[in-house]
Amino acid sequence: MIGLEFKDILRKGKWLLFDIGDYYLCSHLRMEGKYFIKNHDEEINKHEHVIFTFEDGIDLRYHDTRKFGRMNLVLKDKLDTVEGVRKQGIEPIDSNLTKEYLFYKFHKKSLPMKSLLLDQTIISGLGNIYADEVLFKAGINPLRLGKSITLEECDKIRKASNDIISEAIKCGGTTIRSYTSSLGVTGRFQQNLMVHKREGLECKKCHSLIKKIVVGGRSTYYCEKCQK
């Protein structure tokens, strides 16, 4: 990469695609990865595992406490060789995400809807927080099996996914616990959360108490009354 330059930063699902001419640097942050912009002479943190140094003395440093993150440097015409990128499903804000597509993906599945929404090969970019929020907005219980979901409910999921992600992007994302941007900026969407991390609090719609269960190994929050 010596002598090359970052021309653009694109995204596919949760993958960041750094455009460096003939190559893409594909970066997935996983649980706690983050990038910091720092001066080259600043002390290197023990969790800064990859450092890009620019001609002006500025560093782009990849920080990852758990080291779960992934990076792949590939020629642009070989992008599909990165399995995680190749298998990405349709984005929530993509017009190709239709109720018919979702019904086709769900109607033979004997898995709970929470697990299916986390399947990045179906919808690309919904994580644990947003899956809870989408199911609440669509009025669907997280334990409902995919094969029980109707075409009308698929349309509710489609619309809820688009609305939730669009609003979250406007708010700069959702800042939970360990997230920090390189400029100290935090997201604001956590102020709009209806169910996630609200166990024991009143539902903002019906005033029932929010429940917490585990679905597919993931903490899941929902309202029993609004999501029957």
N, C-alpha and C positions, 0 to 999 in steps of 0.2 A: 504493500500500500504506500510505500515511500514515494513521494512526488505526486501522488494523486490527491484529489480534493472531493469533499462531500458536495455534490451538486444539488441534492434534494433529499428529503426524508419522507418516505411513503409509508403506508400501513396496509397490512392485510390481516384481518382478524386481530389477534393480539401480537402479531409479528411486526416489528419495525424494519423497514427496508431502506437502508442508507444507500443512495445512488452515488456510486463513485466511478462513473464512466462506463467501462465495459463490465463492471462487477456490481453486485448487490452484496452488502454486508447485512445478513439477516439476523436480527437480534430479538430474542424473546426474554422478557424480564422475569417470567415465572412469578414466584411469590413476592420476593423483596428486592429484585434488581432495580437499579435506578442509575441515571446518568447525572454527573455533576460537571459544571463548567468552572475550572479553577485556573489560577496562574500557575505556570510551570514550577515556580520556586516554592509553592506551598507544600507543606509536609504531606507525604503520601499516607493515607489511612490504610490500615492493615487489610481492610475489606475492599480496597480499590484494586481489582484484579487485572483490569485491562485499561491501558492509558494511550490515548491518541494525542500526540503532540503536534501542534500547528506552528507555522512559521512565525506567527506573531507572539509566541511565548505563552499561548493559552492551551490548556489541556482539556480534553473531553475524557472524563474518567468514569469507568463503569464500576459501580459499587454494588456488591451482592453479599450480604452477610451469610446466607445459607448456601451460596454457590449452586443454586438450582437453575440459573439462567443458561441460555443457549446462544451460541453464535455460529454462523456459517458464512464463509466467504465464497460466493459462487459467481460464475459468469452469468450474465443476464439471461442468455438463452438456455441456461441449465437450472433456472429457478425451480422447476418442478422436481429436481433431484432432492430438494430439501423436503423430506416427508411431511413435516408439520405444516409447511406452507401449502404443499400440494393438496392436502386433505381438508383444507379449510372449506367450510360450508358457505352459505350465502349470508351476507351481512344484514343486520336488522334494518338498516336504512337503504338497502338495495331494493329497487322496484321488482327485482326477480324473486323476492321473498313473497310468495303468494300463498293464499289459503290452500290451494290445490297442492302446491309443493309440500307444505307442512303436513297435510293430510296423508299424502303418499309416504312421507317419512315416518309418521306416527302410527298409522292405523293397523300395522301388524306387530307393533312392539308391545311386549309384556313388561316393560320397565316403567317406573313412576315418572311423571312429567318433569319433576325436578331434575332427575338424571338426564332425561332427554334434552332439556334446555341447556344443560352443561356440555352436551356432546358437540364439540366444535366442528364436526363434520356435517352437522345439520344446520345450525345457526352459528355463525362465526362471530365471537366477541362477547357473548353473554357469560359473565362469571357468576360466582355464587351470590353476590349481592343483587345483581340485576335480575338473575333468574327468579329470586324471591319476589322482587318488585313487579316483574312482568306477570307472574302467576297471580299476584294479588290484584293487579289492575284488570286482568282478564277474568277474575273471579273463578279460578280453577284451583282445586286442592292439589298440593304438591305430590300427594300419594296416588292420585288418579293415574291409571295405566294409559299408555299411549293409545292402545287399541280402543279405548272407550271415548276418545276425543272426537267430537263431531266436526264437520266441515265449518259450521258456524263458529264453533269454539276455536278452530284453527285461525279463523279470520280475526278473532279477538286477540289471540296470541300474536299474530302478525302486527296488528295495530299497536298493541301494548309494547312490543319489542321496539318498534320504530319510535314511539313516543318517549319511552324511558331512555333509550340511548341518545336520541336527539337532545332531550333536555339535559341529560348528564354531560354531554359534550359542551353545551352552552355554559354549564356551571363549572367547567374545568375538571370534571370527574368527581369521584367520591373519595375523600381522604379518611382512611381508617388506620388508626394506630401508627404503623411504622412508615407510612408514605411521606416523603418530602421531595419537592422538586428542587432542581439545582439553584433556583432563584428564590427559594423559600415560599413559593406559591402553593397554596392548597386549594383543593376543589371545594365546591359548595353544595354538591348534590346531596351529601349526607343530611343536610337540613330538610330535604324533601322526602326522605325515606319513610315509607308507610308501615313496613313490617320488619325489615332486617335490623337485627340487634335491638328490637323493641320488646323482647320477652317480658311478660308480666305487665306491660303498659296497655292502656286502652287503645283499641282500634280507632283511628281517626274518622272512620265512617260510621261504625255501628256501636262503638264503645265497649265491645266485648274485649276480653284480655287476649293479647297476642301470645300464641303458643310457640314453643321451640321443640323441634324433633330432629332426628338425624336421618337423612335420606342418602343412601349410597355413600355413607361416610362423611357427608357434608352437613354442617349445621344449617337448619332450615327453619325459617320463621313464617308464620301464616296466621290468618284469622279463621277460626272454625266456622263462624257464622257467614262471613263474606265469601269463603272458599269452601263450599260444601262438596 
